[in-house]
């Protein structure tokens, strides 16, 4: 397979950070990175231009990180509660998705893109969860989320599980385990 050297214009998960030169397959560069302006070909002129922009890039990166840390400080004091109908064995009718969490955050006054909420699969059982919210490449916040029964009723997880013989809901949300909290 032919490969191509590209210069990243934005941070891309599992690939690299803004300003890095990476080697990718030609099709990935041609069909995804280049049309979306996420990268440019790593020619000498483009590399020289990015070197000139590095100071502005570092300044912008520091500003983005500091604003993310400020927002993380505000989010740490927040706790979300969702009321859902609960069926037999504590299974929800429907689920709590990253879009629901983003909408609840928006109602609280926080504008966070749903793709920043790292939820591998929707929450389908009641209980308390820690959902990671990745505000910046280096800033991740664990957001407490409680899923309650209809009317705000807290359901006794252990008693229900003893009746049904099932497992209690996980204390961690079904999130990406690879995302580590790197707040400093």
Secondary structure, DSSP 8 states (H G I E B T S, - for coil): --EEEEEESS-BTTTB-TT-EEEEEHHHIIIIITTTTSEEE--HHHHHHHHHHHHHHHHHHHHHHHHHHHHHHHHHT-EEEEE--B-GGGEEEEEE-HHHHHHHHHHTT----GGGEE-SS-EEE-EEEEEEEEEETTEEEEEEEEEEBTTTB---HHHHHHHHT-----SB-S--TT------
